[in-house]
Amino acid sequence: MKPIVTIFSRSTCHLCDVAFATLEELQGEMEFSLEKKLIDGDLELERQYGEQVPVILINGAMHDFFRVDPARFRNSISRLHQ
């Protein structure tokens, strides 16, 4: 089963755009589903993630925030495929 990677983002967040682009590049070399969820206007998500976006989850578990470390990400996804 393909891992599901979720990025919580804001519509005007440069770090979010960079992180999403990095994840799209990694998706070209690894198998995972990628979904982007904007927290703008969702009071619960803004409370939960507002100061940390972008927030990256793998299969619902917190993986990273602010930036994507490609080596760390590859390692995490690879472990799920074992």
N, C-alpha and C positions, 0 to 999 in steps of 0.2 A: 504494500500500500504506500502511495506517495505521501511523504510528509507534507503538512500544510503549514506554510509560513505566512504569518499575518503581520502587517506593519500598521501600527496606529500612527496617524499623521495629522497634520493641519494643512489647510489649503494654501497658506502663505508661509511655508516653512522650508527654507533652503536646505537645512540638514536632512529634512525628510525627503526632499527630491533627490539628493545625493545618495541617501541610503536606499531608496527605491531603485534608482538606476544601478547601484551595485548589486542589489538582489536580482534584478533582471539579467545582468551579465552572468551572475553565478547560475541562474536558471538555465542558461545556455550550455553549461557544462555539467550540471547535476539535475537529478529528477526530483522536483518538488512543485507543489501548487503554491501560487503566490496570490494573496489577497490584500488589498489596501482598504483600510477603514479610516475615514475622517472622523476626528473627535469633535470638530467644530459644531457647536450647538447642542451636543449631547452632554448634559450636566454631569452625569455619572462618569462618563469616559474622561471628560475634562478634569474632574476631581481626581480620578485615578491616575491619569497619564499626563496631564497638562504641562507639568514642568519638565518632563523627560522625553517628549517626542523628538524624534521618532522612537517608538518602542517596537521591538521585534520579538514575536513569539514563534516558537516552533511547536506544532501540535498542542497549542494552548499554553505552553510553559514559557515563562520569561527567558529570553535568550540574551538580549542586549538592548541598550538604548543609546541615543545620540548618534552613534556610528556603527557601521557593520565592519567587523574585522574579518576579512575574507578567509584567512587561514582557520580561525576559530569556527567560523560558520561552516566551512567545508568539513571540518572534523566532526562537528555536531551532526550534520546531515549524513555523513558517511557512517557514523555509529548506528544511526537508525536503519540503514540499509543492510546491516550485518545480520 
